[in-house]
C-alpha cells in the first residue's frame, strides 16, 4: 500500500511541532515520567479526549460510523479512582507534585 510519499518527500519532510508535540510528550512521559506524572496527565487528558470524542460522535452520527468515538467518549469504569490511587502512591513515595501538575497541564 502506498502512502503517497516518495523517497524525496520523506527525506525533505519537516516535522510540524504543533502536530507532533502530543505524541512526543506521551513518549517522553512513558520513558521518564513518575507514577504521579503519568497518572495525573492521563486522567486530565482522557477527560478532554472523551469530551472531544463525544462531540465528534454527535456531529457525525447518521452520516458516518461513530462507534470508535462513542467507545472513547466515556472513560473505562473505575479509571479515575485507579489513576488517583496510582498518583497517591507516587506522591507518597516522593514523586514531585509540581512535576505531576505540569505533566497534567501539558498533556
N, C-alpha and C positions, 0 to 999 in steps of 0.2 A: 504494500500500500504506500503510495507516495503522499507526502505531506505538503508537496508543492514548494519545497525549499531545495534549491540546488546547492552544490558544494560552495560556490562563491557566495551565495546568500547566507549560508551558515557561517562561513568564515568572517563575513563582514557584519554579522549581526551584533548590534549594540543593545545590551540589556536595558530595560526601562526600569529604573529604581522603584518608581511608584507601583509598578505591576508585579515586581518580584520581591519587594520588601517583606511581605507577609510570609511567603514560603521560606525566605532566608531566615527570618526571625524564629519561625516554628522550628526549623532545623537547628538553629543555634540553641534554642531552649532545650530541645531534645538531647543535645550533646552536653550542654553546660549548665542548664537550669537546675535549681534546687527543687525539692519536693513542693515547697510553698509557691515558688515561682510558677512551676508548671500547673499545679492545681488551680491557683487563682487566675492565671492567664486564661486557661481553657474554660474555667467557669464563666468568666466575663465574656470570652469570645463566643462560646456556644449560645449564650443568650442573644447576642447580636446576630449570629448566624441563623438561629431559629426564627427570629423575627423577620429576617430577610427572606428565608425560605417560605414562611407563612405568607408574606406579601406577594412573592412571585407566584406561589400556587394559586392565590386568589385572582391574580391578574390573568394567568394562563389557563385556568380551569375552563373546560369547554372547547378550547381551541387546540390544546396540546396535552400530552401526557404529563401529569403533575405528581406522580407517586414518589419520585425522588424528593421533591420539595416538601411534600406532605410528610414523608418519613422523618426528615430532619427538622421539621417545624417545631417539634416538641423534644425536649431532652429525654434521654433514657431515664426510666423511673429510678429514682434514688441517686441520680448523678450528682446533684448539688450537695446532698448530705455526704456522699463519699468524697467529693472534691474538698469540701470543708474539713473533713476528718484528716485527709492527707495533708492539707495545708497546716492544720493544727499540729500534727505530728512533726512536720518540718520545722515550724516555728519553735516548738518546744525543744527540738534538737539543736536549735541555733541558726536556722535559716534567717536571712536578713529580711525584716519587714519592709524596709524601703525598696529593696530589690524586688520583692514579691509584688508590691503595689505598682512599681514601674512596669514589670512584666505584664500585669493585668491591664494597665493603661495602654501599653504599646500594642499588645495583641488585639 
